[in-house]
Amino acid sequence: MTATSTALPTQNRYQELFNLQKLHAATVSRSTASERIKKIKSIRDWTYENEDRVFKALKADFKRGENETKISEIIPITGEARYIIKHLRGWMRPQSIDVPLRLLGTTGKVTHEPKGNCLIISPWNYPFNLTLKPLLQAIAAGNVCIIKPSEMTPHTSLLLKEMLSELFDENEICVIEGDAETAIELQKLPFNHTFFTGSPAVGKLVMAAAAKNLTSVTLELGGKCPAIIDQNVNIGDAATKIIFGKFMNNGQTCIAPDYLLVHSSIKEEFTQKLVAELTKMYGNDIENNPDYARIINAHHLTRLKDWLQDAEAKGGKVLAGGKSNASDNYFAPTLISEVTEEMTIMQQEIFGPILPIKFYDDLPEALDYINANDKPLALYLFSKSSETKKVVAENTSSGAFVINDVVIHYLIESSPFGGVNNSGIGKSFGHYGFVEFSNIKPVVENKFSQTSLFAPPYIPTIKTLLNAVAKWL
């Protein structure tokens, strides 16, 4: 693809790219379903054909194994692409709307027009997946995009830049690498929509920046996702799923269970099973297990070490793990019980391989604890009881509610994904992502409706007619 000069000062370069895309946006907005599907297929096929390059980049950034990368980075992209390809033509068709009888002779339909210039700011924890998934949705809706990937995963960011420059001209889609200052400068431009994935703290800054241009936003954030373990539960199954979901990518997953609420009656049995499953899954020499990833950088490793030390100093009991190696950004999968609210790990999203375990005596106690905090991105319940499932569903609020598993909702393209308030604004995936990147526009046509009858002067006959319309039509 043709590249323009990069000799301009940084901000001028951003403005130049923005203007190029703005000029081209009208052309892209008129693209057909077939043309958009062709673009989506190009991303899907590139991913298939360059899988080894993806593995290599994620290995360099995280020391993440190939199987985990396949599960967490590649399958979500190929699945999203496949789902959009299957359904896009139907999504793009105008949908008729009901017109009231008082406007007899008027027709209406709803259309989806592209928002236009979009900015995607993607995170470091799943950098390939969480960049391309919203991009697929933006392409489906007919937009142009500038992408700012994370500087914390330089190998994957470079791969994304190489990939998208191979597939698209920069006047349609381009990648701009850089640090947080780059993101700040980009957000000064009057984008039509910003899609951000990251922490609630940074999400607030993104929303504030967007407000200056009245830019709409999708904020995929995080928070502390709880998992309730009922006494009426398959203990072995629950322990296996929790260990897998929590410690994938070394716990650096926004929808991973952040803490457990375990019924006191199964306290000993369940914690022992968690420890056993941890050993079964990762072995006795976890530091040398090729399927166990690393913490992204030294800063986050130090943060986790400090938080664990704080918890232990305040009475926390480490049941497994707790060890780290700064030379390799290794932090062992760690289970800790006897946690209290004074501990930092119970106040902040952990985003790492520390799993606090609290105990409760009755369900209202657990629900009160959850509801006293910010609404989570996901809430998990392990229980065989239909009544417990019903009570938890009806008495909590969260981005997603998952029963007898964790994180699996991320692999369902037909389901909306997103948080509530502090855990996110807006929804993505499949049709929901297509809508998020679209302006939903009604198109109304008066074919023969006599609406002029309602115009002044309001003579007695008109007043009688208005009374009849208000009452009957």
C-alpha positions in Angstrom: 0.0 0.0 0.0 1.1 3.5 -0.7 2.4 5.5 2.3 2.6 9.3 2.6 5.5 11.3 4.0 6.2 11.0 7.7 8.4 14.1 7.9 5.7 16.3 9.3 5.7 17.2 12.9 3.7 14.6 14.9 0.4 16.5 15.4 0.4 17.6 11.8 0.9 14.0 10.8 -2.1 12.9 12.8 -4.2 15.7 11.4 -3.1 14.7 7.9 -4.2 11.1 8.3 -7.4 12.2 9.9 -8.2 14.5 6.9 -7.3 11.8 4.4 -9.7 9.4 6.1 -12.4 12.0 6.4 -12.2 12.7 2.6 -12.4 9.0 1.9 -15.1 8.2 4.5 -18.0 9.1 2.1 -16.8 6.6 -0.4 -16.4 3.9 2.3 -19.8 4.6 3.7 -21.4 3.8 0.3 -19.7 0.4 0.2 -21.9 -2.6 -0.4 -22.2 -5.7 1.9 -20.1 -7.6 -0.6 -17.3 -5.0 -0.5 -17.3 -5.0 3.3 -17.4 -8.8 3.5 -14.4 -8.9 1.2 -12.4 -6.7 3.7 -13.5 -8.8 6.6 -12.4 -11.9 4.8 -9.0 -10.4 4.1 -8.4 -10.0 7.9 -9.7 -13.5 8.6 -7.5 -15.0 5.9 -4.4 -13.1 6.9 -4.9 -14.4 10.4 -5.1 -18.0 9.2 -2.1 -17.6 6.9 0.1 -15.8 9.4 -0.8 -17.7 12.6 2.9 -18.4 13.3 3.7 -14.6 13.2 0.9 -14.0 15.7 2.3 -16.8 18.0 5.8 -15.3 17.7 4.7 -11.8 18.6 2.7 -12.8 21.6 5.5 -15.1 22.7 7.9 -12.1 22.6 5.5 -9.8 24.5 4.2 -12.3 27.1 6.0 -15.6 26.8 2.5 -16.8 26.1 2.2 -20.4 24.7 0.7 -21.1 21.3 -2.4 -22.9 22.6 -3.4 -20.0 24.9 -2.8 -17.5 22.0 -5.0 -19.7 19.8 -7.8 -19.7 22.4 -7.6 -16.0 23.4 -6.4 -14.2 20.3 -7.1 -16.1 17.1 -10.4 -18.0 17.7 -12.3 -14.8 18.8 -11.2 -13.0 15.6 -12.0 -15.8 13.2 -15.3 -16.5 15.0 -16.3 -12.8 14.8 -15.4 -12.6 11.2 -17.3 -15.7 10.3 -20.4 -14.4 12.2 -20.3 -11.0 10.5 -19.9 -12.5 7.1 -22.9 -14.7 7.6 -25.2 -11.9 8.9 -24.1 -8.6 7.5 -26.4 -8.4 4.5 -29.4 -8.8 6.8 -28.1 -6.1 9.2 -27.6 -3.6 6.4 -31.2 -3.9 5.1 -33.6 -1.1 6.1 -36.1 -2.2 8.7 -39.7 -1.1 8.5 -41.2 0.8 11.4 -44.8 1.0 12.5 -46.5 4.3 11.7 -49.6 5.2 13.8 -53.0 5.3 12.1 -53.2 9.1 12.7 -50.4 9.4 10.1 -52.1 7.1 7.5 -50.3 7.6 4.2 -46.8 7.9 5.8 -44.2 5.2 5.7 -41.1 4.7 7.8 -37.9 2.6 7.9 -34.7 2.5 10.0 -31.4 2.6 8.3 -27.9 2.2 9.7 -25.4 4.7 8.3 -21.7 4.6 9.3 -20.6 7.0 12.0 -17.5 8.0 9.9 -14.1 8.7 11.3 -13.4 6.2 14.2 -10.6 5.9 16.7 -9.8 2.5 18.3 -7.6 2.6 21.3 -6.7 -1.0 22.2 -5.1 -2.5 25.3 -2.1 -4.6 26.0 -3.6 -7.7 27.6 -5.0 -9.3 24.4 -3.5 -6.9 21.9 -4.3 -8.8 18.7 -7.8 -9.8 19.6 -8.9 -6.5 21.2 -7.7 -4.5 18.3 -9.1 -6.5 15.5 -12.5 -7.5 17.0 -13.8 -3.9 17.2 -12.1 -3.1 13.8 -14.2 -5.9 12.2 -17.3 -4.4 13.6 -16.3 -0.9 12.4 -15.6 -2.2 8.9 -19.0 -4.0 8.9 -20.7 -0.7 9.6 -18.8 1.1 6.8 -16.3 3.3 8.7 -12.7 4.5 8.4 -10.4 3.9 11.4 -7.3 5.1 13.0 -5.9 2.5 15.5 -3.7 3.2 18.5 -2.4 -0.1 19.9 -0.6 -0.4 23.2 3.0 0.5 23.5 3.4 -2.2 26.2 3.2 -5.0 23.6 5.6 -3.6 20.9 5.9 -6.9 18.9 2.2 -7.3 18.5 1.7 -3.6 17.8 4.3 -3.8 15.0 2.6 -6.9 13.6 -0.8 -5.2 13.5 0.8 -2.2 11.7 2.4 -4.5 9.2 -0.8 -6.5 8.7 -3.2 -3.6 8.2 -0.8 -1.7 6.0 -0.7 -4.8 3.8 -4.5 -5.0 3.6 -5.7 -1.4 3.5 -4.7 2.0 2.3 -4.0 4.4 5.1 -6.9 6.7 4.0 -9.2 3.9 5.2 -7.4 2.1 8.0 -4.1 2.8 9.6 -2.1 2.1 12.8 -0.3 4.8 14.8 2.1 3.5 17.3 3.1 5.5 20.4 2.7 5.9 24.1 -0.1 7.5 26.2 0.8 11.0 24.9 0.0 9.7 21.4 -3.5 8.7 22.5 -4.0 12.1 24.1 -3.0 13.9 20.9 -5.2 11.7 18.7 -8.2 12.4 21.0 -8.0 16.1 20.2 -9.2 15.3 16.7 -12.9 15.5 16.1 -13.6 11.8 15.6 -17.2 10.6 15.1 -16.7 7.6 17.5 -14.0 6.4 19.9 -13.8 2.7 20.9 -11.6 2.3 24.0 -10.7 -0.8 25.9 -8.8 -0.4 29.2 -9.2 0.6 32.8 -12.1 2.6 34.3 -9.6 5.3 35.4 -8.4 5.9 31.8 -11.9 5.4 30.5 -13.0 8.5 32.4 -10.2 10.5 30.7 -11.2 9.1 27.3 -14.8 10.1 27.9 -13.8 13.6 29.0 -11.7 14.1 25.9 -14.5 12.8 23.7 -16.9 15.3 25.3 -14.9 18.2 23.9 -15.9 17.2 20.4 -19.2 15.5 21.4 -17.7 12.3 20.1 -19.7 9.2 20.9 -17.8 6.5 22.8 -17.8 2.8 23.5 -15.9 2.1 26.7 -14.9 -1.6 27.4 -13.6 -1.3 31.0 -13.2 -3.7 33.9 -13.6 -3.9 37.6 -13.7 -6.6 40.2 -15.7 -9.6 38.8 -17.0 -11.8 41.6 -17.7 -15.5 41.5 -20.2 -17.0 44.0 -19.7 -20.6 44.9 -22.9 -22.0 46.3 -22.9 -24.9 48.8 -25.1 -26.8 46.2 -22.4 -27.2 43.6 -20.2 -29.6 41.7 -17.0 -28.7 43.5 -14.5 -30.3 41.1 -16.1 -28.8 38.0 -16.2 -25.3 39.6 -12.6 -25.5 40.8 -11.4 -26.5 37.3 -13.2 -23.8 35.5 -12.2 -21.1 38.0 -8.5 -22.0 37.9 -8.5 -22.1 34.1 -10.4 -18.8 33.7 -8.5 -16.9 36.4 -4.9 -17.8 35.4 -5.1 -17.7 31.6 -2.7 -15.0 30.5 -1.4 -14.8 34.0 -4.7 -13.4 35.3 -4.4 -10.3 33.0 -8.0 -10.6 31.8 -10.7 -8.1 32.4 -13.5 -10.7 32.8 -11.4 -13.1 34.9 -12.9 -13.8 38.4 -11.3 -11.2 40.6 -12.4 -12.7 43.9 -14.4 -15.7 45.1 -17.3 -15.8 47.6 -17.4 -19.3 48.8 -20.2 -20.7 51.1 -18.7 -21.5 54.5 -20.1 -25.0 54.6 -17.7 -26.1 51.8 -14.7 -23.9 52.8 -12.1 -26.6 53.4 -13.2 -29.0 50.6 -13.4 -26.3 48.0 -10.1 -24.5 48.8 -8.3 -27.9 48.9 -9.8 -28.7 45.5 -8.6 -25.3 44.1 -5.0 -26.1 45.2 -5.2 -29.5 43.7 -6.5 -28.2 40.4 -3.8 -25.6 40.2 -1.2 -28.3 40.5 -3.0 -30.6 38.0 -3.2 -27.8 35.4 0.3 -26.3 35.7 2.4 -28.9 37.5 4.9 -28.4 40.3 7.4 -26.3 38.3 5.0 -23.6 37.1 7.8 -21.2 36.3 9.1 -23.5 33.6 5.7 -24.4 32.3 5.5 -23.2 28.6 1.7 -22.7 29.0 2.0 -20.2 31.7 2.4 -16.5 30.5 4.2 -13.7 32.2 3.3 -10.3 33.7 3.5 -7.6 31.0 6.3 -5.6 32.7 8.3 -4.8 35.8 5.9 -2.1 37.0 2.9 -4.4 37.1 5.0 -7.2 38.7 6.1 -4.8 41.5 2.5 -3.7 41.9 1.3 -7.3 42.4 4.1 -8.1 44.8 3.3 -5.0 46.9 -0.4 -5.9 47.0 0.2 -9.4 48.1 2.6 -8.3 50.8 0.0 -5.8 52.0 -2.6 -8.6 52.2 -0.3 -10.9 54.1 0.6 -8.2 56.5 -3.1 -7.7 57.2 -3.8 -11.3 57.9 -4.2 -12.9 54.5 -3.3 -16.6 54.3 -1.5 -17.8 51.1 -2.8 -21.2 50.2 -0.7 -21.6 47.0 1.8 -19.6 45.0 3.1 -16.2 46.2 6.5 -16.5 44.5 7.8 -14.3 41.8 11.0 -13.7 39.7 11.7 -10.2 38.6 14.2 -11.2 36.0 11.5 -12.9 34.0 8.4 -11.0 35.2 7.1 -14.3 36.6 4.4 -14.3 39.2 3.1 -17.6 40.4 -0.7 -18.3 40.4 -1.6 -17.4 43.9 -4.6 -18.3 46.1 -5.2 -16.3 49.3 -7.9 -16.6 51.9 -8.8 -14.7 55.1 -9.0 -11.5 53.1 -10.5 -8.3 54.5 -11.7 -5.0 53.1 -8.6 -3.2 54.4 -6.5 -5.0 51.8 -5.7 -3.4 48.5 -6.5 -6.6 46.6 -10.1 -6.2 47.8 -10.3 -2.6 46.8 -8.7 -2.5 43.4 -9.0 -4.7 40.2 -6.1 -7.1 40.6 -5.4 -7.8 36.9 -2.9 -10.5 37.8 -2.6 -14.0 39.1 -3.8 -13.4 42.7 -7.2 -14.9 43.6 -8.7 -13.8 47.0 -11.2 -16.1 48.7 -13.9 -14.8 51.0 -16.5 -16.9 52.8 -20.2 -16.2 53.4 -22.9 -17.9 55.4 -26.0 -17.1 53.5 -26.8 -15.8 50.0 -28.1 -12.3 51.0 -24.8 -11.6 52.7 -22.9 -12.4 49.4 -25.3 -10.3 47.4 -25.1 -7.4 49.8 -21.3 -7.4 49.4 -21.4 -7.4 45.6 -24.1 -4.7 45.5 -22.2 -2.4 47.8 -19.5 -2.1 45.1 -19.3 -1.0 41.5 -21.3 -3.0 39.0 -18.9 -5.6 37.6 -18.1 -6.4 33.9 -19.1 -10.0 34.7 -20.6 -11.9 37.6 -20.2 -15.7 38.0 -22.3 -18.2 39.9 -21.6 -21.8 40.5 -24.8 -23.6 41.7 -27.1 -26.5 41.0 -30.1 -24.6 42.6 -32.6 -23.1 40.2 -33.8 -20.8 43.0 -30.3 -19.5 43.7 -29.8 -18.8 40.0 -33.0 -16.9 39.9 -32.3 -14.9 43.1 -28.8 -13.9 42.0 -30.0 -12.9 38.5 -32.8 -10.7 39.8 -30.9 -9.0 42.6 -27.6 -8.0 41.0 -26.5 -5.9 38.0 -23.5 -6.7 35.8 -22.3 -6.6 32.3 -22.9 -10.3 32.0 -24.2 -13.0 34.3 -22.6 -16.5 33.7 -23.8 -19.6 35.5 -21.5 -22.6 36.1 -18.6 -21.3 34.1 -16.4 -18.3 33.7 -15.3 -16.1 30.7 -17.1 -18.3 28.1 -19.5 -15.5 27.1 -16.6 -13.8 25.3 -16.8 -16.5 22.7 -20.4 -16.0 21.8 -20.5 -13.5 18.9 -24.3 -13.2 18.9 -24.3 -12.0 22.5 -23.8 -8.3 23.6 -20.5 -7.7 25.4 -19.9 -4.7 27.7 -20.2 -3.4 31.2 -22.4 -1.2 33.3 -21.4 2.3 34.4 -17.9 1.9 35.9 -17.3 -1.4 34.0 -18.2 0.1 30.7 -20.5 2.0 28.4 -22.0 0.6 25.2 -22.0 -3.0 23.8 -20.0 -4.8 21.1 -19.8 -8.1 19.3 -21.6 -9.1 16.2 -24.8 -7.1 15.5 -24.3 -5.1 18.7 -20.9 -3.9 17.5 -22.4 -3.1 14.0 -25.0 -0.9 15.7 -22.4 0.7 18.0 -20.4 1.9 15.0 -23.6 3.1 13.2 -25.9 6.0 13.3 -29.4 4.6 13.5 -31.4 6.9 11.2 -35.2 6.8 10.6 -36.3 7.6 7.1 -39.9 8.9 6.9 -41.9 9.7 3.8 -45.3 11.3 3.6 -47.0 9.8 0.6 -50.5 11.1 1.0 -51.1 11.8 4.7 -53.1 15.0 5.4 -51.0 16.4 8.2 -51.9 19.9 7.1 -55.3 19.4 8.8 -53.6 19.9 12.1 -52.2 23.3 11.2 -53.7 26.7 12.4 -56.2 28.3 12.4 -57.7 26.0 15.0 -61.4 26.4 14.1 -63.9 24.3 16.1 -63.9 21.5 13.5 -60.1 21.1 13.9 -60.4 21.1 17.6 -63.0 18.4 17.5 -60.7 16.4 15.1 -57.7 16.8 17.5 -59.8 15.6 20.4 -60.8 12.5 18.4 -57.2 11.8 17.4 -55.9 12.2 21.0 -58.6 9.8 22.2 -58.7 7.1 19.5 -55.7 7.4 17.2 
